[in-house]
Amino acid sequence: MRFAWIILAFAVIASAMVHLRLERASVQADTFRLSARRHEVRRELWNQQVRLGELTSLRQVNRRGHQLALELLPPGESFSGDQIVQKD
């Protein structure tokens, strides 16, 4: 009878070890997947920051102002016109 209890205890321990190893493998797979996604998101963020830097550069702002036919004033001057200029 004692021998049966010992075998049962070993079976329970072995079953618990197998379960824990499977959980560990699952957690490692999730960690790897999340790490890869993190790198992808960081790359996308970097690309967006570069694109934002390009769009806010002085050359691009001036080009866009000319495309929209904006009359850009130098610093310190105020707008005194009666109409808004629009590009057709």
C-alpha positions as a printed Julia matrix, in Angstrom:
88×3 Matrix{Float64}:
  0.0    0.0     0.0
  2.82   2.38    0.82
  4.41   1.62   -2.5
  1.2    2.66   -4.33
  1.18   6.01   -2.5
  4.8    6.65   -3.45
  4.09   5.83   -7.1
  1.02   8.09   -7.01
  3.05  10.93   -5.48
  5.74  10.56   -8.15
  3.07  10.53  -10.87
  1.54  13.75   -9.49
  4.98  15.39   -9.29
  5.84  14.28  -12.83
  2.51  15.55  -14.13
  3.05  18.92  -12.42
  6.56  19.18  -13.89
  5.25  18.5   -17.39
  2.54  21.1   -16.93
  5.04  23.69  -15.68
  7.4   23.02  -18.58
  4.57  23.47  -21.07
  3.57  26.75  -19.38
  7.18  27.91  -19.46
  7.45  27.14  -23.18
  4.2   29.03  -23.81
  5.42  32.06  -21.84
  8.75  32.03  -23.71
  6.9   31.96  -27.04
  4.71  34.89  -25.95
  7.79  36.81  -24.79
  9.51  36.24  -28.13
  6.4   37.29  -30.07
  5.95  40.44  -27.98
  9.63  41.31  -28.34
  9.39  41.03  -32.12
  6.24  43.19  -32.11
  8.01  45.76  -29.89
 10.86  46.03  -32.4
  8.35  46.43  -35.23
  6.49  49.2   -33.4
  9.75  50.99  -32.57
 10.74  50.85  -36.25
  7.35  52.29  -37.26
  7.73  55.05  -34.67
 11.19  55.86  -35.99
  9.87  56.05  -39.56
  7.03  58.35  -38.46
  9.46  60.62  -36.64
 11.68  60.82  -39.72
  8.66  61.57  -41.91
  7.46  64.25  -39.48
 10.91  65.8   -39.53
 10.83  65.89  -43.32
  7.36  67.47  -43.4
  8.28  70.17  -40.89
 11.57  71.09  -42.5
 11.88  74.67  -43.72
 12.13  73.6   -47.37
  8.92  71.55  -47.19
  7.04  74.29  -45.34
  8.07  76.84  -47.97
  7.2   74.48  -50.83
  3.78  73.78  -49.33
  3.21  77.5   -48.79
  3.92  78.18  -52.45
  1.62  75.34  -53.51
 -1.22  76.83  -51.48
 -0.37  80.37  -52.69
  0.15  81.59  -49.14
  1.68  84.98  -48.63
  4.23  84.36  -45.9
  5.23  87.37  -43.85
  8.61  87.89  -42.25
  8.78  87.82  -38.45
  7.37  90.92  -36.77
  4.98  91.94  -39.54
  1.22  91.56  -39.27
 -1.37  90.81  -41.94
 -3.12  93.93  -43.21
 -4.92  92.65  -46.31
 -8.67  92.64  -46.83
 -8.94  89.34  -48.67
 -7.72  85.82  -48.39
 -5.69  84.55  -51.31
 -6.81  81.2   -52.67
 -5.24  79.04  -55.33
 -7.69  77.87  -58.0
